Amino acid sequence: MPIAKLDRSIISVSGETAHAFLDGLVTNNLNEDLTFAALLTPQGKIIADFFVHKKSDQEFLIESPEKFGKTLLLRLKMYKLRAKIDLKDVSDNYDVYALWDGEGDIGLEDPRHSDLGRRLLAESGALDLENNGVDYNAHRLSLGIPDSAWDFETEKVFPADANMDLLNGVDFKKGCFVGQEVVSRMHRKTEVRKRMGVVKLSGPAEIGDELKSGGRTLGKLLHVHNNHAMALLRLDQIADATDPITVNEHEVTIQEG
């Protein structure tokens, strides 16, 4: 079974109003043991996306890309006000693993896509599991799944840009959350014109390189890994393209999700 240890920050949210506190902020409901969600700006852009591990209605562990940890904790503290909760960075106390293509029920199924496998949050040093040389980045790219650890920075994209609405990351029927008005309006009243998608490369490419067809720009590369890249794609432009799509004059293929 492939096992990859991930670089994650862990924030503990505990106290008698922990559930209500998080429910009023994040993009998803917290009914499951593992939830994919995000904290947004009031303008609807992603501050950080994360997984919420529910221990009880009074205790949650949020695991987010390491690069978002400090920013996320500061934002949560800003919203804390008089809420009867404790917020702590407990990253040193836990390890996070991704496991896939195996049998058994260790960890919890990744709610974004079943083929991503399972996620395991364990006390640091409790398990003798080490990265066995597998490439989790390549695995998730092969499935066409955006991941903020590689693909974008804080306050740069909307949830739909990163396909969160397609990956069980947004509940449009839940109560209010920060940025909900913008996200709901985009969902209900406009056609999504930009989304992240994987491009299969046939030549050298770097972050920031553009996808072209017939002189038109169809998107931009956000992350390059081996012969795959995650790109922010203009869906309307791609649908209308009649000439080959290229990056640096090398023909590429848009991977179907």
C-alpha positions as CSV (number, residue, x, y, z in Angstrom):
1,M,0.0,0.0,0.0
2,P,1.5,3.4,-1.0
3,I,2.0,5.6,2.1
4,A,3.0,9.3,2.0
5,K,3.7,11.5,5.0
6,L,2.3,15.0,4.4
7,D,3.6,18.4,5.5
8,R,0.6,19.7,7.4
9,S,-0.2,22.2,10.2
10,I,-2.7,21.0,12.9
11,I,-4.9,23.4,14.8
12,S,-7.0,22.3,17.8
13,V,-10.4,23.9,18.2
14,S,-12.0,22.9,21.5
15,G,-14.6,24.1,23.9
16,E,-18.4,24.1,24.5
17,T,-19.1,26.2,21.4
18,A,-16.4,24.8,19.1
19,H,-19.0,23.4,16.7
20,A,-21.0,26.5,16.4
21,F,-17.9,28.6,16.1
22,L,-16.6,26.7,13.1
23,D,-20.0,26.1,11.6
24,G,-20.4,29.9,11.2
25,L,-17.1,30.3,9.5
26,V,-16.2,27.4,7.1
27,T,-17.7,26.4,3.8
28,N,-19.0,23.0,4.8
29,N,-21.1,21.4,7.5
30,L,-19.2,19.4,10.1
31,N,-21.5,16.3,10.4
32,E,-18.9,13.8,9.3
33,D,-15.8,12.5,11.0
34,L,-13.7,14.0,8.2
35,T,-14.8,17.1,6.3
36,F,-13.1,19.0,3.4
37,A,-13.7,22.8,3.8
38,A,-12.2,26.2,3.6
39,L,-12.1,29.6,5.4
40,L,-12.8,32.4,2.9
41,T,-12.3,36.1,2.8
42,P,-15.5,38.2,2.9
43,Q,-14.9,38.6,-0.9
44,G,-15.1,34.8,-1.3
45,K,-11.5,33.9,-1.9
46,I,-9.8,31.0,-0.1
47,I,-7.6,31.9,2.9
48,A,-6.9,28.3,3.5
49,D,-8.5,25.0,2.7
50,F,-8.3,22.1,5.1
51,F,-9.6,18.9,6.5
52,V,-11.6,19.0,9.8
53,H,-11.3,15.9,11.9
54,K,-14.3,15.7,14.3
55,K,-13.5,14.2,17.6
56,S,-16.7,15.4,19.2
57,D,-19.0,18.5,19.1
58,Q,-16.5,20.1,21.4
59,E,-13.2,19.1,19.8
60,F,-12.0,19.4,16.3
61,L,-8.6,19.1,14.7
62,I,-8.0,21.1,11.5
63,E,-5.2,19.9,9.2
64,S,-4.1,22.4,6.5
65,P,-1.0,22.8,4.3
66,E,1.9,23.8,6.4
67,K,2.3,27.1,4.5
68,F,-1.2,28.2,5.6
69,G,-0.9,27.2,9.3
70,K,0.1,30.6,10.8
71,T,-2.3,32.6,8.6
72,L,-5.2,30.3,9.4
73,L,-4.6,30.3,13.1
74,L,-4.4,34.1,13.2
75,R,-7.7,34.4,11.2
76,L,-9.4,32.0,13.6
77,K,-8.2,34.0,16.6
78,M,-9.5,37.1,15.0
79,Y,-13.0,35.6,14.8
80,K,-12.8,34.1,18.3
81,L,-14.0,37.2,20.2
82,R,-15.8,35.9,23.2
83,A,-16.4,32.4,22.0
84,K,-15.9,29.8,24.7
85,I,-13.2,27.9,22.8
86,D,-9.4,27.3,22.9
87,L,-7.3,27.6,19.8
88,K,-3.9,26.0,19.7
89,D,-1.2,25.0,17.2
90,V,-0.6,21.3,17.9
91,S,1.3,20.5,14.8
92,D,4.2,18.9,16.8
93,N,1.7,16.4,18.3
94,Y,0.5,14.8,15.1
95,D,1.5,13.2,11.9
96,V,-0.6,13.1,8.7
97,Y,-0.5,10.4,6.1
98,A,-2.1,9.6,2.8
99,L,-2.7,6.0,2.0
100,W,-4.2,4.5,-1.2
101,D,-4.6,1.4,-3.4
102,G,-4.8,-0.8,-0.3
103,E,-7.3,-2.8,1.8
104,G,-8.5,-2.2,5.3
105,D,-10.0,0.7,7.2
106,I,-7.0,2.6,8.6
107,G,-7.7,6.3,8.6
108,L,-10.7,7.9,7.0
109,E,-11.7,8.1,3.3
110,D,-10.7,11.3,1.6
111,P,-14.0,13.1,1.0
112,R,-12.8,14.8,-2.2
113,H,-12.4,11.6,-4.3
114,S,-12.5,8.0,-3.4
115,D,-9.5,7.1,-5.5
116,L,-7.4,9.5,-3.5
117,G,-7.5,6.9,-0.8
118,R,-7.6,7.6,2.9
119,R,-6.1,10.1,5.3
120,L,-4.7,9.2,8.7
121,L,-4.1,11.6,11.5
122,A,-2.1,10.0,14.2
123,E,-0.2,11.1,17.3
124,S,3.3,12.0,16.5
125,G,5.6,8.9,16.7
126,A,2.7,6.6,17.5
127,L,2.9,4.6,14.3
128,D,5.9,3.2,12.5
129,L,4.8,4.5,9.1
130,E,7.3,6.2,6.9
131,N,7.0,7.6,3.3
132,N,7.7,4.5,1.3
133,G,9.0,6.4,-1.7
134,V,5.7,7.0,-3.4
135,D,4.8,10.3,-5.0
136,Y,1.6,11.7,-3.6
137,N,1.8,14.8,-5.8
138,A,1.9,12.6,-8.9
139,H,-0.9,10.5,-7.5
140,R,-3.3,13.4,-7.0
141,L,-2.3,14.9,-10.4
142,S,-3.1,11.7,-12.1
143,L,-6.7,12.0,-10.8
144,G,-6.9,15.7,-11.8
145,I,-7.4,16.9,-8.2
146,P,-6.2,20.4,-7.3
147,D,-4.3,20.7,-4.0
148,S,-3.4,24.0,-2.4
149,A,-0.1,22.6,-1.0
150,W,1.2,22.9,-4.6
151,D,-1.3,24.8,-6.7
152,F,-2.2,28.1,-5.1
153,E,-1.5,30.6,-2.4
154,T,-3.8,32.3,0.1
155,E,-6.4,34.8,-1.1
156,K,-5.7,34.1,-4.8
157,V,-8.6,32.0,-6.0
158,F,-12.3,31.3,-5.4
159,P,-13.6,27.9,-4.4
160,A,-14.9,27.1,-7.8
161,D,-11.5,28.0,-9.4
162,A,-10.1,25.1,-7.3
163,N,-13.0,22.8,-8.0
164,M,-14.0,22.8,-4.3
165,D,-17.7,22.8,-5.3
166,L,-17.1,19.6,-7.2
167,L,-14.9,18.0,-4.5
168,N,-17.4,18.1,-1.6
169,G,-15.8,21.2,-0.1
170,V,-18.8,23.6,-0.2
171,D,-22.3,23.0,1.2
172,F,-24.6,25.5,-0.4
173,K,-27.5,24.5,1.8
174,K,-25.8,25.1,5.2
175,G,-26.1,28.3,7.3
176,C,-24.1,31.3,6.8
177,F,-20.3,31.2,6.5
178,V,-17.7,33.9,5.7
179,G,-17.8,34.7,2.0
180,Q,-21.1,32.8,1.4
181,E,-22.9,35.5,-0.4
182,V,-20.2,35.8,-3.1
183,V,-19.8,32.0,-3.5
184,S,-23.5,31.4,-3.6
185,R,-24.1,34.1,-6.2
186,M,-21.3,32.7,-8.4
187,H,-22.9,29.2,-8.0
188,R,-26.4,30.2,-8.8
189,K,-26.3,33.1,-11.2
190,T,-23.2,32.6,-13.4
191,E,-21.6,29.9,-15.5
192,V,-18.2,28.9,-14.1
193,R,-15.6,30.0,-16.7
194,K,-12.4,29.2,-15.0
195,R,-11.4,25.9,-13.3
196,M,-8.2,24.1,-12.4
197,G,-7.4,21.1,-14.5
198,V,-4.4,18.9,-15.3
199,V,-2.5,19.3,-18.5
200,K,-0.3,16.5,-20.0
201,L,2.9,18.1,-21.3
202,S,5.0,17.1,-24.2
203,G,7.9,19.6,-23.7
204,P,9.6,21.8,-21.1
205,A,7.3,24.1,-19.1
206,E,7.4,26.2,-16.0
207,I,4.9,27.8,-13.6
208,G,3.4,30.9,-15.3
209,D,3.7,29.5,-18.8
210,E,0.5,30.0,-20.9
211,L,-1.7,27.6,-22.8
212,K,-2.2,28.9,-26.4
213,S,-4.4,28.0,-29.3
214,G,-4.6,30.0,-32.5
215,G,-3.0,33.0,-30.8
216,R,-5.5,33.0,-27.9
217,T,-4.5,32.4,-24.3
218,L,-6.5,29.6,-22.7
219,G,-5.0,29.4,-19.3
220,K,-1.8,29.5,-17.2
221,L,0.3,26.8,-15.5
222,L,0.2,26.9,-11.7
223,H,2.3,23.9,-10.9
224,V,4.6,21.6,-12.9
225,H,5.5,18.0,-11.9
226,N,7.2,15.6,-14.3
227,N,5.1,15.6,-17.4
228,H,1.9,16.9,-15.8
229,A,0.9,20.4,-14.8
230,M,-2.0,21.9,-12.9
231,A,-3.4,24.9,-14.8
232,L,-6.1,27.5,-14.3
233,L,-8.1,27.0,-17.5
234,R,-10.5,29.2,-19.4
235,L,-13.3,26.7,-20.1
236,D,-15.1,28.8,-22.6
237,Q,-12.0,29.5,-24.6
238,I,-11.0,25.8,-24.5
239,A,-14.4,24.7,-25.7
240,D,-14.1,27.1,-28.7
241,A,-10.5,26.1,-29.6
242,T,-10.1,24.6,-33.1
243,D,-6.3,24.7,-33.3
244,P,-4.0,22.5,-31.2
245,I,-3.4,23.6,-27.7
246,T,0.2,24.3,-26.9
247,V,2.6,25.4,-24.1
248,N,5.8,26.9,-25.4
249,E,4.8,25.7,-28.9
250,H,4.6,22.0,-27.7
251,E,1.2,20.4,-28.1
252,V,-0.5,19.5,-24.8
253,T,-3.6,17.5,-23.8
254,I,-6.2,18.6,-21.3
255,Q,-6.7,15.6,-19.0
256,E,-10.4,14.8,-18.6
257,G,-11.6,14.8,-14.9
